[in-house]
Amino acid sequence: MTALLFHYGNVYADCSEWSYYEYNGGVNAVGTMTEATPGHKLLWGTDGTVPEIFTGSAITSCKMLADALQRRVDTGSLPKKLMIPLAERILYKNAEKLYGMSIDA
């Protein structure tokens, strides 16, 4: 299961079901979330019971995020220069800040 989380203040919303949508529907859902929520409030996460679930979720969700952000660039709702920084924030930088950790450690 893959989750894209967003929060406002102390309110968190778990959008974990998006990885189970039909692929393009999932890409649309991710695109909508990235448009509706400030980039510094989005987190990516996954859970599962076996390594194959983690790996499959990571690969699928990263591809869906890339496709969603590319669609936003193509439609002009996201400047191309912000695509990679936004993806980095969602995939790991926001979690680093929230939990006070770094992947460089």
Buried (B, 14 or more C-beta within 10 A) or exposed (E): BBBBBBBEEEEEBEBBEBBEBEEEEBBBBBBEBBEEBEBEBBBBBBEBEEEEBBEBBBEBBBEBBBBBBBBBBEEEEBEEEBBEEBBEBBBBBBBBEEEEEEEEE
